[in-house]
């Protein structure tokens, strides 16, 4: 059994220390207060800042970027950080926009992170859809990631990315054994689009966990922005109705503090 250290920096941003490497998810380091346009008349205001400053980060071997075109997943300060990373893994469209050290992975494509004297980390892109059916031309491509390396006991470390529950995400249950799941929640919605949701709601997250059956679920990306419709309270209320076998898998990461997770 191996241990991973995960630090929740804020929103979707986490520092993952695994197999001797440091990986950063969806870098967001701008201070709060600014409003960002998301396209098609939608916008959101950042309501809280990161729990760690960029200057406090160690050297980063890889950035796992679910998508580059929404500021709640890659803001101005986060974008400036990218050239300092060993590699940036994201969608093929995102890699074309970013250039430089960005590499695009289509769903189920893999990238091997190699370092001398350390076990390889295999990174697999997993399907994600940032909204309802037929929304992809409007919201753009997104991706999740699954990380595997020798010695994992429970299974891969899976990062859902910003996604709703649909057949592509359910495919993760058929293809992978997931030990730890970093699940993007929040039930994103906008006044312009009414009840439509663009990320997992609490009830859909419970349904997802019934299908994927991870050993540990770590909620992220449910706070810090005005477009989230469900915060921690809504998630906890839904979990209170869920069976013990589901509820006991969920664990909240304290902001800014490295938490050891058995994988």
C-alpha positions as CSV (number, residue, x, y, z in Angstrom):
1,X,0.0,0.0,0.0
2,X,1.3,3.4,-0.9
3,X,0.6,6.9,0.5
4,X,-0.3,10.0,-1.5
5,X,-0.2,13.5,-0.2
6,X,-3.0,15.7,-1.6
7,X,-3.3,19.4,-0.7
8,X,-6.6,21.2,-1.7
9,X,-5.5,24.7,-2.7
10,X,-9.0,25.9,-3.7
11,X,-11.6,25.3,-6.3
12,X,-10.3,22.5,-8.6
13,X,-6.7,23.1,-7.7
14,X,-4.9,20.4,-5.8
15,X,-1.2,19.5,-5.4
16,X,-0.8,15.7,-5.7
17,X,2.5,14.3,-4.4
18,X,2.8,10.7,-5.6
19,X,5.5,8.2,-6.5
20,X,8.2,10.9,-6.0
21,X,6.5,13.4,-8.3
22,X,4.4,16.5,-7.8
23,X,1.4,17.1,-10.0
24,X,-0.9,20.1,-10.0
25,X,-4.5,20.1,-11.1
26,X,-6.3,23.0,-12.8
27,X,-4.1,25.9,-11.5
28,X,-6.2,28.8,-10.1
29,X,-4.2,31.4,-8.1
30,X,-5.9,34.7,-8.7
31,X,-7.1,36.7,-5.7
32,X,-10.9,36.9,-5.2
33,X,-13.2,39.7,-6.4
34,X,-12.8,39.6,-10.1
35,X,-15.7,38.6,-12.5
36,X,-14.8,36.4,-15.5
37,X,-16.8,35.9,-18.7
38,X,-17.4,32.3,-19.6
39,X,-19.0,33.0,-23.0
40,X,-22.5,33.1,-24.4
41,X,-23.6,35.7,-21.8
42,X,-22.5,33.7,-18.8
43,X,-20.0,34.9,-16.1
44,X,-18.9,34.2,-12.6
45,X,-17.2,36.1,-9.8
46,X,-14.3,34.5,-7.8
47,X,-15.4,34.7,-4.1
48,X,-12.3,33.2,-2.3
49,X,-8.6,33.0,-3.0
50,X,-6.2,30.1,-2.9
51,X,-5.0,28.6,0.4
52,X,-1.4,28.5,-0.9
53,X,0.4,31.2,-2.9
54,X,2.2,30.2,-6.1
55,X,5.5,31.1,-4.4
56,X,4.9,28.3,-1.8
57,X,4.6,25.6,-4.5
58,X,7.4,23.1,-5.0
59,X,8.7,22.4,-8.5
60,X,5.9,20.8,-10.6
61,X,6.5,17.8,-12.7
62,X,3.1,17.9,-14.5
63,X,0.0,20.0,-14.7
64,X,-3.2,18.1,-15.2
65,X,-5.5,20.7,-16.9
66,X,-9.1,19.6,-17.5
67,X,-9.7,22.5,-19.8
68,X,-8.0,25.8,-20.5
69,X,-10.9,28.0,-21.6
70,X,-12.7,28.7,-18.3
71,X,-11.1,30.9,-15.6
72,X,-12.3,28.8,-12.7
73,X,-10.0,26.0,-14.0
74,X,-7.2,28.2,-15.4
75,X,-7.0,31.8,-14.3
76,X,-4.5,34.5,-15.1
77,X,-1.9,33.5,-12.4
78,X,-2.4,29.8,-13.1
79,X,-1.7,30.4,-16.8
80,X,1.5,32.2,-16.0
81,X,2.6,29.2,-14.0
82,X,2.3,26.6,-16.9
83,X,5.7,27.2,-18.5
84,X,7.4,26.3,-15.3
85,X,5.9,22.8,-15.2
86,X,7.6,19.8,-16.8
87,X,4.6,19.1,-19.0
88,X,1.0,20.3,-19.2
89,X,-1.5,17.5,-20.1
90,X,-4.9,18.7,-21.3
91,X,-7.4,18.2,-24.2
92,X,-6.0,18.2,-27.8
93,X,-7.8,21.5,-28.5
94,X,-6.4,23.0,-25.3
95,X,-2.9,21.9,-26.2
96,X,-3.2,23.6,-29.6
97,X,-4.3,26.9,-27.9
98,X,-1.6,26.8,-25.2
99,X,1.4,25.5,-27.2
100,X,4.7,25.3,-25.5
101,X,5.0,22.4,-23.1
102,X,1.3,21.4,-23.4
103,X,0.4,18.0,-24.7
104,X,-3.1,16.9,-25.8
105,X,-4.7,13.6,-24.8
106,X,-7.9,12.3,-26.4
107,X,-10.1,10.1,-24.2
108,X,-8.4,6.9,-23.2
109,X,-5.0,8.1,-24.6
110,X,-2.1,7.7,-22.1
111,X,1.1,9.6,-21.2
112,X,3.9,8.1,-19.2
113,X,5.6,10.4,-16.7
114,X,9.2,9.1,-16.3
115,X,11.9,10.3,-13.9
116,X,15.3,8.7,-13.3
117,X,15.2,6.3,-10.3
118,X,11.4,6.6,-9.8
119,X,8.5,4.4,-10.9
120,X,6.6,5.6,-14.0
121,X,3.2,7.2,-13.5
122,X,0.8,6.3,-16.3
123,X,-1.7,9.1,-16.9
124,X,-4.8,8.2,-18.9
125,X,-7.3,10.8,-20.2
126,X,-10.9,9.9,-19.2
127,X,-14.1,11.1,-20.9
128,X,-15.9,14.2,-19.5
129,X,-18.7,16.5,-20.8
130,X,-19.2,19.9,-19.3
131,X,-22.9,20.1,-19.7
132,X,-26.1,18.5,-21.1
133,X,-26.3,16.6,-24.4
134,X,-25.3,18.6,-27.5
135,X,-23.6,21.3,-25.3
136,X,-20.0,20.5,-26.3
137,X,-19.9,23.0,-29.2
138,X,-20.8,25.7,-26.7
139,X,-18.8,24.7,-23.6
140,X,-15.8,23.1,-25.3
141,X,-13.9,20.0,-24.7
142,X,-12.9,18.9,-21.2
143,X,-11.1,15.8,-19.8
144,X,-10.5,13.8,-16.7
145,X,-7.4,11.9,-15.7
146,X,-6.5,8.6,-14.1
147,X,-3.1,8.1,-12.5
148,X,-1.6,4.6,-12.1
149,X,1.8,3.5,-10.7
150,X,3.3,0.4,-9.2
151,X,2.3,-0.4,-5.6
152,X,-1.3,1.0,-5.7
153,X,-3.5,-1.3,-3.5
154,X,-7.0,0.1,-4.1
155,X,-6.7,1.3,-7.7
156,X,-6.1,4.3,-9.8
157,X,-6.3,7.9,-8.6
158,X,-9.0,9.4,-10.8
159,X,-9.7,13.1,-11.3
160,X,-13.2,13.6,-12.8
161,X,-12.7,17.0,-14.3
162,X,-15.7,19.3,-14.8
163,X,-18.4,16.9,-16.0
164,X,-21.9,15.8,-15.7
165,X,-22.9,12.2,-15.3
166,X,-23.3,10.6,-18.7
167,X,-22.3,7.3,-20.5
168,X,-18.7,8.5,-21.1
169,X,-18.1,8.9,-17.4
170,X,-19.9,5.7,-16.5
171,X,-17.3,4.0,-18.9
172,X,-14.7,4.7,-16.2
173,X,-16.4,2.0,-14.1
174,X,-16.0,-0.5,-16.9
175,X,-12.4,0.3,-17.8
176,X,-10.7,1.2,-14.5
177,X,-10.5,0.2,-10.9
178,X,-10.6,3.5,-9.0
179,X,-9.0,3.7,-5.6
180,X,-9.3,7.5,-4.9
181,X,-11.6,9.9,-6.8
182,X,-11.1,13.6,-6.8
183,X,-14.7,14.6,-7.9
184,X,-15.6,18.0,-9.2
185,X,-19.0,19.0,-7.8
186,X,-20.8,22.3,-7.4
187,X,-23.8,21.8,-9.7
188,X,-22.7,24.7,-11.9
189,X,-25.6,26.8,-13.3
190,X,-26.3,30.3,-14.6
191,X,-29.4,32.5,-14.6
192,X,-29.3,32.6,-18.4
193,X,-29.6,28.8,-18.7
194,X,-32.1,28.2,-15.9
195,X,-32.1,24.7,-14.3
196,X,-29.5,23.3,-16.7
197,X,-26.4,22.1,-14.8
198,X,-22.8,22.0,-16.1
199,X,-21.1,19.9,-13.5
200,X,-22.0,17.2,-11.0
201,X,-24.7,17.8,-8.5
202,X,-24.6,16.0,-5.1
203,X,-27.2,13.5,-6.1
204,X,-25.4,12.7,-9.4
205,X,-22.1,12.3,-7.5
206,X,-23.8,9.7,-5.3
207,X,-25.0,7.9,-8.4
208,X,-21.6,8.1,-9.9
209,X,-20.0,6.6,-6.8
210,X,-22.5,3.7,-6.9
211,X,-21.2,3.0,-10.4
212,X,-17.5,3.6,-10.1
213,X,-17.2,2.4,-6.4
214,X,-14.0,4.2,-5.4
215,X,-12.4,3.4,-2.1
216,X,-12.1,7.1,-1.2
217,X,-14.0,10.1,-2.6
218,X,-12.5,13.6,-2.2
219,X,-14.9,16.4,-3.2
220,X,-13.3,19.5,-4.9
221,X,-14.5,22.5,-7.0
222,X,-17.7,23.2,-5.0
223,X,-16.8,26.5,-3.5
224,X,-15.0,29.8,-4.3
225,X,-17.1,31.0,-7.3
226,X,-20.6,32.5,-7.6
227,X,-21.7,30.1,-10.3
228,X,-21.8,27.1,-8.0
229,X,-25.3,26.1,-7.0
230,X,-24.4,23.5,-4.5
231,X,-21.8,24.0,-1.7
232,X,-20.6,21.6,1.0
233,X,-23.9,21.9,2.9
234,X,-25.9,20.6,-0.1
235,X,-23.5,17.7,-0.6
236,X,-23.6,16.7,3.1
237,X,-27.4,16.9,3.0
238,X,-27.5,14.5,0.0
239,X,-24.9,12.2,1.7
240,X,-27.1,12.0,4.8
241,X,-29.7,10.2,2.7
242,X,-27.2,7.9,1.0
243,X,-26.3,4.4,2.3
244,X,-23.5,4.1,4.7
245,X,-21.3,2.3,2.2
246,X,-21.5,5.5,0.0
247,X,-21.4,8.1,2.7
248,X,-18.4,6.7,4.4
249,X,-16.3,6.9,1.3
250,X,-16.5,10.8,1.2
251,X,-13.8,12.8,2.9
252,X,-13.3,16.6,2.9
253,X,-9.8,17.9,2.4
254,X,-8.8,20.8,4.7
255,X,-7.7,23.7,2.6
256,X,-4.0,24.3,2.4
257,X,-3.0,21.2,4.4
258,X,-1.4,18.2,2.9
259,X,-3.5,15.1,3.6
260,X,-2.2,11.6,3.4
261,X,-4.4,9.2,1.4
262,X,-3.9,5.4,1.2
263,X,-4.0,4.3,-2.4
